[in-house]
Each structure stands twice: as C-alpha cells, then as structure tokens.
Amino acid sequence: MAKRLIVLSSDELILSFLIDGDTTYRISAEPKVGQRLLDSIFKGRVKRLARGMDGVFVDIGIGKDAFLPLKGENYRVGDSVIVQVVREPEDEKGAKLTTNIKLVGKYLVYLPKGKDIKCSSKVHLENRESLCKLLEGDIEEEGVIIRSSAVHADPEDIKKELQKLRDQWQWIQKRTKALRKPQIILEEYPSYIRLIRDYWQEIEEIVSDNTIIWNNIASFLEEFEPSILRKNLYLKDPSSYVHRYRLHEVLKGIFNKVLWLKSGGYIVIEETEAFTIIDVNSGDPLGSCHEENALKTNLEAVREIVRQIILRDIGGIILIDFIDMKKQENRNLIINSMFSAFGEEACGVTIYGFTKLGILEMSRRKTGRSVTKMLSELCPVCSGKGYIKSSSLFMLELEKEIPLYLQGSLELQVHPLRYECVSKRLQAKGFLNVRVNTSEDININSYSLSHA
C-alpha cells in the first residue's frame, strides 16, 4: 500500500510519521539541533583496553568514550580506527561502535570489510540469483547487500552506484588520515530523510511544515531520485493532515501502558532499563474452552504487540507473557504468527521461544532509546519514579493546535508545573491572544484550549 510521510517540527523537535493507508506505521523523533550519532562514521582513537569485556573504549570526539567490541581484532592504546555508531548513548552507557562500516545507497548497502554478495530478505527468491550474478565479477575484497529497490533497476545504474559507494569509502579513508584528532567524518542523514531512503518506492506524498526541512528533502531527492521531487510538499499549516490521520491520538497512544483489544482483552506494555515486559490478558470468552479462548486472544494480541513494537521502536530484550496455553502446537502457532506479523520488519528480530514459565523470549536490534522514552522526561511529581511528556513534545502539539482556533482570544489551562515554560514559549512565538491559566485538575500531559 502507498505510504505518506508527514514531518512536523517545533523549535526543538522534529517528528516524522510514516503512514500506511490510514494507519501510522512508524514514528521517528529527533532534536532539531545537535549532532546525529547513529550510523554516523567517526575517526576514533583507542583510549583504554577492556579485556574483561572483550572490547576497547574509544574516543570519538563527543566527550564520552564509546565501546567497541573486539570480535577477534587486536588494538593498542593510541591506535586510530574508523568506526560507525550502531547504538546511541543512553543514560550512563556510552555509544556502541563497530568497525564493520556500512554505506547505504539507493540499490545497495556497501560493506568495505564484507566478503560476499547478499540480498535483502524482501527480494523474492526468483530474483536473487540474477541480481547476485550481476555483481559477481565486480566484487573483490568487499561485500554488498542488494536492496529490494534493485529488482526493477537498470543494471548499469546498480553498477554505477557500486562505484560511487567505493569512491565514498576511499574518501572516508583519506579524510581519516588527514584528521589529527577524533571527530566525525560522515554524519548520517536526519531520520525523515532516512525514511525516504528506505521507503522511496512506496511513498506517494511527503509533507513538511518547515521550509528548511522541505529544502533538505528537495536537495536530497535531486540527487537520489528526482522523479519524486513533485511529491515533496511544504504546508505552513498542516493541521488538515494532523486531523485526518489523528496524529495527536497516535502520539497519545504511544504513552498508554494499557491497550485494549477488540475482543475485550488487553495488553500492558512496561519499558524498563533492562528489558520490555508485555502482558496479555483475556476479555470475553472467545472459544469453547480455556485453551481455545487463550489461543484466539493471543493471536489477536500478536498483531497489536508487533504494531506497537514497530511504532514505538522498542528494541533490546522483550518478554511477552501470553495467556497460558498447554499445547505445544498452539505455542508454535503464536511464534509463527509473530514472524508473519513482523513481515519485512523481521530483520533484526530473534524469537527464542517459550520458557518453562510460559514467557515468550525475543529480542529486537536496539539502536537507542524507544520513541516513547525519547519523548518523555522524568516526572517531577513522583520524584523521578515515572515519566511525563517532554516539554518539547508538549509545546509542539500545542503550537500545532492553536492556529485551528482562527479568531478571538483563547484561554489555555495547563498543570501548574507547565505554566512557566508554556507562558514563555507562547509569548516568544507571538501567540499574544492566548491567556494561560493553571489548574491542578489538568493532567500534566494534557491541556484545555477554548475561546475566552
């Protein structure tokens, strides 16, 4: 199904919504300013060895040393190394690095240290052999992954891109030698451009509310795929899209711990620092016995669980407490249904099976904080035991809703802890017709806006 990308921004935050049909499929969030770390390439210098951890700590010029697993390689303190960030810093943990650099193109992922030709899992079996043969004579001491977009591409364009990525790698090596101290060499694109790069063949429209973002997208598309430049739209007021796709509801939903299923059952999602726990609970009976009821509710829960994992970008260890089932064939059906529900997103997902306690163990490649955590901050009311909506997200939602009230004075009620931030920001943005009041009855994550 055709996809649509909507990019909303405020002074501090950029939110990107990838919409499939009428359903929001992915959300990405990133600060408007600051250096992007994930997948960026750095010149690093080994600071200290950590043999007990089978790795080394590397200075990459961001103020906090990052960790590089050794994986058979040997380094000495002071060695220079080209590294790529595969996991962003989180809390007390530094970034995680790799020396297995990957350069992503339109048709190929180039692996300078790779050894063979692989195909994306999205490529159908009947196309894999011909695509691999196309590059067999061109690949030497390197590797590539052929993307699904190569299936309908001109073979010469694929070969040209291979050379272009080689040239980029040579430039990175030369640049590294020229630099004296650890620092960034090649910064990764913003998340909204990465989404375009990943889904460009399926995107029918790109909407942004910021001229700089619109121009960044246009500049990228001019070189990447000029034919879709016409799909790149700038809207000063994107409220019609916000309401059409219920984006405020989508954002509110990712903070919900409890999600109801159509059957009356529900799932509970709890993210902790170590892992994510998901609990499935039954509603109205769906079968003639407990086993049948459990299976039907669990199968319904699978679809929603997978959707939430992708939407919230939950990574790391995930433990799912499904309703207990005694039959092994039913447990196998749940596992197969999980793989099927992930579909093309199954890359990076590993399902280990059910434990003796009936808990499904799985993991998903973790690159940083989930979207929910990125858009949260410590709650001042409960002394840091919970999270509330971040000020940047709160203001973005508010700034997009105020223009919908076209005329007259407005009255805004917020929780007292939001008052100072909201008042200053609205005054700075020129919303002089909005009178801000406080109320203890207003949830700290909500507000009330009405005509005065």
C-alpha positions in Angstrom: 0.0 0.0 0.0 1.2 3.5 -0.8 2.8 5.4 2.1 2.8 9.0 3.2 5.4 10.8 5.2 4.4 13.8 7.4 7.2 15.8 9.1 6.2 18.2 11.9 8.6 20.5 13.7 8.9 22.9 16.5 11.9 25.0 17.8 13.3 21.9 19.5 11.9 18.8 18.0 11.2 17.1 14.6 8.6 14.3 14.5 8.2 12.1 11.4 5.1 10.0 10.8 5.2 7.2 8.2 1.6 6.4 7.3 0.5 3.3 5.5 -3.1 3.8 4.2 -4.8 5.5 7.2 -2.6 3.9 9.8 0.6 5.4 11.3 3.2 2.7 10.8 6.3 4.4 12.1 7.2 7.4 14.3 10.7 8.9 14.5 11.8 11.7 16.8 15.0 13.7 16.9 16.2 17.0 18.3 16.1 19.8 15.8 19.7 20.8 16.5 22.7 18.7 17.6 25.0 16.1 16.0 23.4 12.9 14.8 25.3 9.9 16.1 23.5 6.7 15.0 25.1 5.3 11.8 27.5 8.3 11.6 31.1 7.5 10.9 34.0 8.8 13.1 37.7 8.8 13.4 38.4 7.2 16.8 41.4 6.7 19.0 41.7 3.8 21.4 41.7 5.2 24.9 41.8 2.0 27.1 41.5 -1.7 26.9 38.7 -3.6 28.5 39.8 -7.2 28.1 37.2 -8.4 30.7 34.5 -7.0 28.4 36.3 -8.3 25.3 36.4 -4.8 23.9 38.1 -1.3 24.0 36.9 2.2 24.8 37.4 4.6 22.0 37.4 8.4 22.0 35.3 9.6 19.0 35.3 13.3 20.0 31.9 13.5 21.6 33.1 13.9 25.2 32.3 10.4 26.4 34.2 7.3 25.3 32.3 4.7 23.3 32.6 0.9 23.4 34.0 -1.2 20.6 33.7 -5.0 20.8 36.9 -6.7 19.7 35.5 -9.7 17.8 38.9 -11.1 17.1 40.7 -7.8 16.4 43.6 -6.5 18.4 44.2 -2.9 19.3 46.7 -0.9 21.4 46.1 2.3 23.3 46.6 5.2 20.9 45.6 3.3 17.7 43.5 5.2 15.2 40.4 3.4 13.9 37.4 4.2 11.6 34.2 3.3 13.4 30.4 3.6 13.0 27.9 4.2 15.8 25.4 1.3 16.0 23.8 2.3 19.3 23.5 5.7 20.7 24.5 6.6 24.3 21.7 6.0 26.8 21.8 7.1 30.5 25.2 6.1 31.8 26.0 3.9 28.9 28.2 5.2 26.1 27.7 4.7 22.4 28.4 1.3 20.9 30.7 1.1 17.8 31.6 -1.2 15.0 34.4 -1.3 12.5 32.2 -3.1 10.0 31.2 0.1 8.2 28.1 0.1 6.0 27.3 2.7 3.4 23.7 2.8 2.3 22.8 3.7 -1.2 19.7 3.6 -3.3 20.1 0.0 -4.5 23.0 -1.3 -2.4 24.4 -1.4 1.1 28.2 -1.3 0.6 30.3 -3.2 3.2 34.0 -2.4 2.8 35.0 -5.3 5.1 32.4 -7.7 3.7 33.3 -10.8 1.8 30.3 -11.7 -0.3 27.1 -10.7 -2.0 23.8 -10.9 -0.2 20.2 -10.0 -1.0 17.7 -8.3 1.2 15.1 -10.6 2.7 12.5 -8.5 0.9 13.8 -9.7 -2.5 11.9 -12.7 -3.8 13.8 -15.9 -4.3 13.3 -15.9 -8.1 15.1 -12.5 -8.4 18.0 -13.2 -6.0 20.2 -15.4 -8.3 20.1 -12.9 -11.2 20.9 -9.9 -9.0 23.8 -11.7 -7.3 25.2 -12.8 -10.7 25.1 -9.2 -11.9 27.7 -8.1 -9.4 29.8 -11.3 -9.1 32.5 -10.0 -11.5 32.7 -6.6 -9.8 33.1 -7.6 -6.2 36.6 -8.3 -4.9 37.7 -7.8 -1.3 34.4 -6.2 -0.2 30.8 -7.1 0.3 27.3 -5.8 -0.7 23.7 -6.3 0.3 21.4 -5.8 -2.6 18.3 -3.9 -1.6 14.8 -4.7 -2.8 14.7 -1.5 -4.8 17.3 -3.1 -7.2 14.8 -5.6 -8.5 13.4 -3.2 -11.1 16.5 -1.0 -11.5 18.7 -0.7 -14.6 21.7 -3.0 -14.2 24.1 -0.2 -15.2 22.6 2.1 -12.5 23.3 -0.6 -9.9 26.9 -0.9 -11.1 27.4 2.9 -11.1 26.2 3.1 -7.5 28.6 0.4 -6.5 31.5 2.5 -7.8 30.0 5.6 -6.2 30.0 3.9 -2.8 33.5 2.6 -3.3 34.6 6.2 -4.0 32.9 7.4 -0.9 34.7 4.8 1.2 38.1 5.8 -0.3 37.2 9.4 0.6 36.5 8.4 4.2 39.9 6.7 4.4 41.7 9.7 3.1 39.8 12.0 5.3 40.6 9.9 8.4 44.4 10.1 7.6 44.2 13.8 7.2 42.5 14.4 10.6 44.7 14.8 13.6 42.1 14.2 16.4 39.0 12.1 16.9 35.9 13.6 15.2 33.0 12.9 12.9 33.8 12.1 9.3 30.4 11.5 7.8 27.2 12.4 9.6 24.1 10.3 8.9 21.0 11.9 7.4 18.1 13.1 9.6 15.5 10.5 10.4 13.0 11.9 7.9 15.5 11.5 5.0 16.4 8.0 6.2 12.7 7.1 6.0 12.6 8.4 2.4 15.7 6.4 1.6 14.2 3.3 3.0 10.7 3.6 1.5 11.1 5.8 -1.5 9.5 3.4 -3.9 6.3 3.3 -1.8 5.9 6.9 -0.8 3.2 8.9 -2.6 3.5 12.1 -0.7 5.9 14.0 1.6 4.5 16.8 3.7 6.6 19.1 5.9 5.8 22.3 7.8 9.2 23.8 7.8 11.0 25.4 4.8 14.4 24.3 5.9 13.2 20.7 6.2 11.4 20.9 2.9 14.6 22.2 1.2 16.7 19.5 2.8 14.4 16.9 1.4 14.4 18.5 -2.1 18.2 18.7 -2.1 18.4 15.0 -1.2 15.9 14.0 -3.8 17.6 16.0 -6.6 20.5 13.5 -6.4 18.8 10.4 -5.0 15.5 10.2 -7.1 14.5 13.4 -9.0 11.3 11.8 -10.2 9.6 12.1 -6.8 10.5 15.8 -6.2 6.9 16.6 -7.2 5.7 14.6 -4.1 7.6 16.9 -1.7 5.1 19.5 -0.3 5.5 22.4 2.1 2.5 23.4 4.2 2.8 26.2 6.7 -0.3 24.8 8.4 -0.5 21.0 8.2 -3.5 20.8 10.6 -5.7 19.1 7.9 -3.2 16.2 7.8 -2.8 16.2 11.6 -6.6 15.7 12.0 -7.1 13.4 9.0 -4.6 10.9 10.4 -5.4 11.6 14.1 -1.7 12.3 14.8 -2.5 13.7 18.3 -4.3 10.5 19.1 -1.3 8.5 17.8 1.1 10.4 20.0 -1.1 10.0 23.0 -1.4 6.3 22.3 2.3 5.5 22.4 2.3 6.7 26.1 -0.5 4.3 27.0 0.6 1.3 29.1 -2.8 -0.4 28.6 -4.1 -1.1 25.1 -7.5 -2.7 24.5 -8.2 -5.4 22.0 -11.4 -5.7 20.1 -12.3 -9.0 21.9 -12.3 -7.1 25.2 -8.9 -8.4 26.2 -6.0 -6.1 26.7 -2.2 -5.9 26.7 0.1 -4.0 29.1 3.5 -2.6 28.0 6.1 -1.7 30.5 9.5 -0.5 29.4 12.4 -0.9 31.9 16.1 -0.1 31.6 16.9 -3.8 31.2 14.1 -5.1 29.0 10.5 -4.5 27.9 7.7 -6.6 29.5 4.4 -7.2 27.7 1.4 -8.8 29.5 -1.6 -10.3 27.6 -4.9 -10.5 29.5 -8.2 -12.1 28.3 -11.6 -10.5 27.9 -14.8 -12.1 26.9 -14.6 -15.8 26.2 -13.8 -16.5 22.5 -13.9 -20.3 22.5 -15.5 -23.3 24.0 -12.6 -24.0 26.5 -9.7 -22.2 28.1 -7.2 -23.4 25.5 -9.3 -22.2 22.6 -10.0 -18.9 24.3 -6.3 -18.3 25.1 -5.2 -19.1 21.6 -7.7 -16.7 20.0 -6.9 -13.9 22.4 -3.2 -14.4 22.0 -3.4 -14.4 18.2 -5.3 -11.1 18.3 -2.7 -9.7 20.8 0.2 -10.7 18.5 -0.9 -8.2 15.8 -1.2 -5.3 18.2 2.1 -6.2 20.0 4.1 -6.2 16.8 2.4 -3.0 15.7 3.4 -1.3 19.0 7.0 -2.7 18.9 7.5 -1.1 15.5 5.6 2.1 16.2 7.4 2.7 19.5 10.7 1.4 18.1 11.2 -0.9 21.1 14.5 -2.7 21.0 16.6 -5.0 23.2 15.1 -7.9 25.2 11.3 -8.3 25.1 9.4 -10.7 27.3 5.8 -11.4 26.5 3.5 -13.1 29.0 0.8 -14.6 26.8 -2.2 -16.2 28.3 -1.1 -19.7 29.3 -1.5 -22.5 26.6 -0.8 -26.1 27.3 -0.5 -27.4 23.7 2.9 -27.0 22.1 1.3 -26.7 18.6 -0.5 -23.6 19.8 2.7 -22.1 21.2 4.3 -22.8 17.8 1.4 -21.1 16.1 2.0 -18.0 18.2 5.7 -17.9 17.3 5.0 -18.3 13.6 2.3 -15.6 13.8 4.9 -13.2 15.4 7.3 -13.8 12.5 4.5 -13.3 10.0 3.3 -10.1 11.7 6.7 -8.5 11.5 6.9 -9.3 7.8 9.5 -7.1 6.2 10.5 -5.7 9.6 11.7 -9.2 10.8 15.3 -8.2 10.1 17.0 -7.8 13.4 14.2 -9.8 15.3 15.1 -13.0 17.0 12.4 -15.2 18.7 13.8 -17.7 21.2 10.6 -19.4 22.1 8.6 -20.0 25.3 10.3 -20.5 28.7 9.1 -23.1 31.2 7.1 -20.4 32.8 5.3 -19.7 29.5 7.0 -16.4 28.8 7.9 -15.8 25.1 11.5 -14.5 24.9 12.5 -12.4 21.9 14.9 -9.6 21.0 15.0 -6.8 18.5 18.0 -4.9 17.4 18.4 -1.9 19.7 19.9 1.3 18.3 18.9 3.7 21.0 16.0 4.8 23.2 12.5 4.0 22.1 10.3 6.8 20.7 8.3 6.8 24.0 11.5 7.3 26.0 12.8 10.0 23.6 9.6 11.9 24.0 9.5 11.6 27.8 11.2 13.2 30.8 11.4 12.4 34.5 8.2 13.2 36.3 8.8 15.9 38.9 5.6 14.9 40.8 6.7 11.4 41.6 10.4 12.1 42.3 11.7 10.5 39.2 9.8 7.2 39.5 7.9 7.8 36.3 7.9 9.8 33.1 5.8 12.6 31.6 5.5 14.0 28.1 8.6 16.1 27.4 8.3 19.9 27.2 9.4 19.9 23.5 6.6 17.4 22.5 4.0 19.2 24.7 4.8 22.5 23.0 4.8 21.0 19.5 1.3 19.7 20.0 0.1 23.0 21.4 1.7 25.1 18.7 0.0 23.0 16.0 -3.4 23.2 17.6 -3.6 26.9 18.5 -3.9 28.0 14.8 -7.0 25.9 14.4 -8.8 28.5 16.6 -8.9 31.1 13.9 -10.4 34.2 15.6 -10.7 35.7 19.0 -9.0 35.4 22.4 -8.2 31.9 23.7 -8.0 30.5 27.2 -5.4 27.8 27.9 -5.4 25.7 31.0 -2.3 23.7 32.0 -0.9 22.0 35.0 1.0 24.4 37.3 4.3 22.7 36.5 3.8 23.5 32.8 2.9 27.2 33.3 6.3 28.9 33.2 7.5 27.0 30.1 4.3 27.4 28.2 3.9 31.1 29.0 7.4 32.0 27.9 7.2 29.9 24.7 3.8 31.3 23.6 5.0 34.8 24.2 8.1 34.2 22.2 6.1 32.6 19.3 3.8 35.7 19.2 0.6 33.9 20.4 -0.5 37.1 22.3 -4.2 36.2 22.1 -3.8 33.2 24.4 -4.3 33.7 28.1 -2.6 30.9 30.2 -4.2 29.7 33.4 -3.3 26.8 35.7 -5.4 24.1 37.2 -4.4 21.2 39.5 -7.2 19.2 37.8 -5.4 19.2 34.4 -3.2 16.2 33.8 0.4 17.2 33.4 0.4 15.6 30.0 -2.7 17.4 28.8 -4.2 20.9 28.3 -7.5 22.6 27.8 -7.9 25.1 25.0 -11.1 27.1 24.3 -12.3 30.5 23.2 -12.2 33.0 26.1 
